Amino acid sequence: MPETLELDLEKLGMHQEEKSKKHYFEISTDSSGISNQYQKMLLEQMLGRDDILEKLQLLYKVGRKNIRCLFVDSNYVVKNIGTSNAIPRLCVAWPFQETLVFDFAGTPE
């Protein structure tokens, strides 16, 4: 990510995945607007601030129907990967068939 972004995670409108216990929110790429300003701020950090809706439409046209942002506690990463040098903010894009997934590790603080 190009810069530090401070967000109130409670205002991201997240849900919890049953299997992984990660928290997430999802945005349709066939969207005419993003009503949650916190989600919009995060997407602008990931995709760039210029023409965010145009970028979403381009993703939709190439078959990426959604963008999903997953959040997992960094303590979980350290415990399960076995390193004390875990990156506190991890952003990985997973190329699934229809959904582009960004995975973040960190603490709410």
Backbone torsions as a table, in degrees:
resi	resn	phi	psi	omega
1	MET	NA	143.8	-173.5
2	PRO	-69.9	-25.7	-178.2
3	GLU	-156.3	166.5	177.8
4	THR	-71.4	138.2	179.2
5	LEU	-126.0	123.2	178.5
6	GLU	-98.3	121.8	-177.9
7	LEU	-130.7	152.2	170.2
8	ASP	-90.6	101.5	-174.3
9	LEU	-58.8	-27.8	179.3
10	GLU	-67.2	-21.3	-178.5
11	LYS	-94.4	4.8	178.7
12	LEU	-80.0	-9.0	179.3
13	GLY	66.6	45.3	-175.6
14	MET	-85.3	156.6	172.6
15	HIS	-118.4	169.8	178.7
16	GLN	-115.3	130.6	174.8
17	GLU	-71.1	135.8	-179.3
18	GLU	-67.9	-46.1	-173.0
19	LYS	-69.5	-50.8	-174.0
20	SER	-92.8	-16.6	-176.3
21	LYS	68.2	9.9	175.2
22	LYS	-75.8	149.8	174.7
23	HIS	-93.6	147.7	-176.2
24	TYR	-153.6	162.1	163.3
25	PHE	-135.4	157.2	-176.3
26	GLU	-134.0	139.4	179.7
27	ILE	-121.0	132.8	174.2
28	SER	-74.7	137.8	177.3
29	THR	-79.2	-11.4	176.2
30	ASP	-96.4	58.0	-172.9
31	SER	-117.5	142.8	176.7
32	SER	-97.7	-0.4	178.8
33	GLY	178.4	157.2	178.7
34	ILE	-115.1	109.9	-173.9
35	SER	-75.1	-31.4	180.0
36	ASN	-83.3	111.0	-175.4
37	GLN	-64.6	-30.0	179.0
38	TYR	-70.5	-41.4	175.8
39	GLN	-63.0	-41.8	179.8
40	LYS	-62.3	-43.0	179.2
41	MET	-59.9	-42.4	-179.5
42	LEU	-67.5	-43.7	177.8
43	LEU	-62.5	-37.7	177.8
44	GLU	-64.5	-34.1	175.9
45	GLN	-66.2	-39.8	-176.3
46	MET	-78.1	-40.1	-172.8
47	LEU	-104.7	-8.2	-176.2
48	GLY	98.6	150.3	-173.9
49	ARG	-80.4	-19.1	-176.0
50	ASP	-82.1	127.8	172.3
51	ASP	50.4	52.0	-177.2
52	ILE	-58.6	-41.3	-179.0
53	LEU	-68.3	-34.1	176.0
54	GLU	-65.7	-40.1	177.7
55	LYS	-64.8	-39.8	177.3
56	LEU	-61.9	-41.7	179.1
57	GLN	-64.0	-38.1	176.4
58	LEU	-62.8	-42.0	177.0
59	LEU	-62.5	-40.6	179.5
60	TYR	-62.3	-42.9	-178.5
61	LYS	-63.9	-27.9	178.9
62	VAL	-95.5	13.7	173.0
63	GLY	95.1	3.7	176.4
64	ARG	-90.3	102.1	-172.6
65	LYS	-81.4	-26.5	-176.2
66	ASN	-142.1	157.8	167.2
67	ILE	-118.0	125.1	179.1
68	ARG	-115.7	129.9	176.7
69	CYS	-109.5	116.9	-179.5
70	LEU	-103.7	143.6	178.7
71	PHE	-128.6	129.7	177.2
72	VAL	-131.1	145.0	-179.8
73	ASP	-65.8	134.7	-178.9
74	SER	-62.8	-26.6	176.4
75	ASN	-62.8	-34.2	176.6
76	TYR	-65.0	-40.0	179.7
77	VAL	-63.7	-47.7	-179.8
78	VAL	-60.5	-45.1	-177.8
79	LYS	-63.6	-42.0	-173.3
80	ASN	-92.3	-19.7	176.9
81	ILE	-99.0	-24.1	174.6
82	GLY	82.6	31.7	177.1
83	THR	-130.0	140.7	176.2
84	SER	-90.1	-1.8	179.8
85	ASN	-101.3	31.3	-178.8
86	ALA	-61.8	139.1	178.0
87	ILE	-69.7	123.6	-176.1
88	PRO	-66.5	-27.8	177.1
89	ARG	-126.3	105.9	-177.3
90	LEU	-111.9	127.9	177.5
91	CYS	-126.1	113.1	-179.3
92	VAL	-125.0	131.6	176.0
93	ALA	-95.7	123.9	178.3
94	TRP	-101.5	124.5	-178.1
95	PRO	-87.5	78.6	174.7
96	PHE	-79.9	168.0	-174.3
97	GLN	-58.6	-50.8	-176.4
98	GLU	-112.9	-18.0	-173.4
99	THR	-121.0	133.3	173.5
100	LEU	-93.5	121.7	-174.2
101	VAL	-112.2	130.5	172.8
102	PHE	-111.3	127.9	-175.5
103	ASP	-113.9	126.4	-178.1
104	PHE	-118.7	141.3	172.8
105	ALA	-121.1	134.3	179.6
106	GLY	172.0	176.3	176.9
107	THR	-103.8	152.6	180.0
108	PRO	-56.3	-28.7	179.6
109	GLU	-68.4	NA	NA
